[in-house]
Amino acid sequence: MKETEVSWRELMTKKEEFLHILRILNHYYEMRGETKSKQFAFRRNLADSPPESVQIFFSKLGPFEYQVACRILPEEQIETWIHIDGIAEERERLGQIGNTEHPMFSLVCLGDLFAISLPSTVSI
């Protein structure tokens, strides 16, 4: 692999959890009035798609930062964006102060989904 190539992983299971996270984020952007972009329209369609009709890829950029790439099948269009996993970041902070019983630990976050994703040979 070349140094500039991105190493991707594909989410094969628990796609419903990813789509749930996406719906929450979409709601946040709607509340802020940030709905006019082509990417937001794609993300809204993606969130409303059945899990079996989407492909979801992740690449880890930093401790809590991920590049996300998604496709709604059978289309060829792929949209990408950066996701900062605030839930995993907060879990780490809470763990450092000894609060491991916080409800934050029961939420599924992108880091959890990345951990169960499988290596992919896709080139995006």
C-alpha positions as CSV (number, residue, x, y, z in Angstrom):
1,M,0.0,0.0,0.0
2,K,1.3,3.4,-0.9
3,E,1.8,5.9,2.0
4,T,-1.0,8.2,0.6
5,E,-3.5,5.3,0.2
6,V,-6.3,5.1,2.8
7,S,-6.9,1.8,4.6
8,W,-10.6,1.2,4.6
9,R,-12.8,-1.1,6.7
10,E,-16.4,-2.1,5.8
11,L,-19.2,-2.4,8.3
12,M,-21.0,-5.6,7.5
13,T,-23.2,-5.9,10.6
14,K,-25.0,-3.5,12.9
15,K,-25.7,-1.1,10.0
16,E,-28.9,-0.1,11.8
17,E,-26.8,1.4,14.6
18,F,-24.8,3.5,12.1
19,L,-28.0,4.7,10.4
20,H,-29.4,5.6,13.9
21,I,-26.3,7.7,14.6
22,L,-26.7,9.3,11.2
23,R,-30.4,10.2,11.9
24,I,-29.4,11.8,15.1
25,L,-26.7,13.9,13.4
26,N,-29.1,14.8,10.6
27,H,-31.6,16.0,13.2
28,Y,-28.9,18.2,14.7
29,Y,-28.0,19.7,11.3
30,E,-31.7,20.3,10.6
31,M,-32.0,22.2,13.9
32,R,-29.1,24.4,12.9
33,G,-30.6,25.0,9.4
34,E,-27.7,23.3,7.6
35,T,-29.7,21.3,5.1
36,K,-29.0,22.9,1.7
37,S,-25.9,20.9,0.7
38,K,-25.8,18.0,-1.7
39,Q,-24.1,15.9,1.0
40,F,-26.9,16.6,3.5
41,A,-29.5,15.4,0.9
42,F,-27.4,12.2,0.4
43,R,-27.1,11.6,4.2
44,R,-30.8,12.1,4.6
45,N,-31.5,9.5,1.9
46,L,-28.9,7.2,3.4
47,A,-30.5,7.4,6.9
48,D,-33.9,6.5,5.4
49,S,-32.5,3.5,3.4
50,P,-32.9,-0.1,4.5
51,P,-29.6,-1.4,6.1
52,E,-29.2,-4.1,3.4
53,S,-29.1,-1.5,0.6
54,V,-26.1,0.5,2.0
55,Q,-22.4,0.1,2.1
56,I,-20.5,1.8,4.9
57,F,-16.8,2.2,5.0
58,F,-14.5,3.7,7.7
59,S,-10.9,4.8,7.9
60,K,-9.4,5.9,11.2
61,L,-7.7,9.2,11.1
62,G,-7.0,9.8,14.8
63,P,-8.0,8.6,18.2
64,F,-11.6,9.8,17.7
65,E,-11.6,10.9,14.1
66,Y,-12.9,8.8,11.2
67,Q,-13.4,9.3,7.5
68,V,-16.7,7.8,6.5
69,A,-17.7,6.7,3.0
70,C,-21.1,5.4,2.1
71,R,-23.0,4.2,-0.9
72,I,-26.7,3.6,-1.4
73,L,-27.0,0.5,-3.6
74,P,-27.3,0.0,-6.6
75,E,-26.0,3.5,-7.2
76,E,-22.3,4.1,-7.8
77,Q,-22.2,7.5,-6.0
78,I,-20.1,7.5,-2.8
79,E,-20.2,10.4,-0.4
80,T,-17.5,10.9,2.2
81,W,-17.2,13.0,5.3
82,I,-15.2,13.3,8.6
83,H,-16.9,12.1,11.8
84,I,-15.5,13.0,15.2
85,D,-16.6,10.4,17.8
86,G,-17.6,12.6,20.7
87,I,-19.2,9.7,22.5
88,A,-15.9,7.7,22.6
89,E,-14.0,10.9,23.6
90,E,-16.4,11.5,26.5
91,R,-16.2,7.8,27.5
92,E,-12.4,8.2,27.8
93,R,-12.7,11.4,29.9
94,L,-15.3,9.7,32.2
95,G,-13.1,6.6,32.6
96,Q,-10.1,8.8,33.5
97,I,-12.1,10.3,36.4
98,G,-13.4,6.8,37.5
99,N,-17.0,7.3,36.3
100,T,-17.6,4.0,34.4
101,E,-21.3,3.7,35.3
102,H,-22.4,6.8,33.2
103,P,-25.1,6.1,30.7
104,M,-22.6,7.3,28.0
105,F,-21.1,3.8,28.1
106,S,-24.4,2.2,27.0
107,L,-24.5,4.2,23.7
108,V,-23.2,2.8,20.5
109,C,-20.6,5.0,18.9
110,L,-18.7,5.1,15.7
111,G,-15.6,3.7,17.4
112,D,-17.7,0.6,18.5
113,L,-18.8,0.1,14.9
114,F,-15.2,0.6,13.6
115,A,-14.0,-2.1,16.0
116,I,-16.3,-4.7,14.4
117,S,-15.8,-3.6,10.8
118,L,-13.7,-5.7,8.5
119,P,-10.7,-4.8,6.4
120,S,-11.7,-3.9,2.8
121,T,-9.7,-3.7,-0.4
122,V,-12.0,-0.9,-1.7
123,S,-10.4,2.1,-3.2
124,I,-12.3,5.3,-2.6
